[in-house]
Amino acid sequence: MSEQPDIAEEATEILGREVRRLRELPYGELQRYLEPDAFEVESPSGRTFQVEVTALWDDRKRSNLRIIVAIDDSRGWRFRDYRSNDFIIAPDGSFIGEA
């Protein structure tokens, strides 16, 4: 009998996948998340997670975008740690604060 993956592990995996997908998008497309977007994702084990993507201006010039991705199990916060990740992108497509 195979063990079902831990909910936190699944959430972390989905979160990472979504962040990688968003990092591939151009700056102009990421601006659409200035109005938050939420959607559901089903994991391979059949669990349903809600993912929310939000963009915020990260500087006074309103040029750099901070993209925030958060995930929950769509029934409330059932796992111990809040799961979120973010990155900052400049208009030229470079990532701020990364080597």
QUISUL-V752137 format. One record per backbone hydrogen bond with DSSP energy under -1.0 kcal/mol. CO is the residue of the C=O (numbers start at 0). NH is the residue of the N-H. E is the energy in kcal/mol with one decimal. If there is no record, write none. Layout:
co:nh:e
CO:NH:E
CO:NH:E
This chain:
co:nh:e
5:9:-2.4
6:10:-2.5
7:11:-2.4
8:12:-2.2
9:13:-2.5
10:14:-2.7
11:15:-2.4
12:16:-2.1
13:17:-2.4
14:18:-2.4
15:19:-2.4
16:20:-2.1
17:21:-2.4
18:22:-2.3
21:24:-1.5
25:29:-1.7
26:30:-1.2
28:31:-1.1
29:32:-1.8
30:33:-2.0
31:34:-1.3
32:54:-2.7
36:52:-3.0
38:50:-3.2
40:48:-3.0
42:45:-2.0
46:42:-3.0
48:40:-2.9
49:71:-2.0
50:38:-2.4
51:69:-2.5
52:36:-2.4
53:67:-3.3
55:65:-3.2
58:61:-1.5
63:57:-3.0
64:88:-2.7
65:55:-2.1
66:86:-1.6
67:53:-2.5
68:84:-2.2
69:51:-2.6
71:49:-2.4
75:77:-1.4
82:70:-2.1
84:68:-3.1
86:66:-3.2
87:95:-2.0
88:64:-2.8
89:92:-2.4
93:89:-2.9
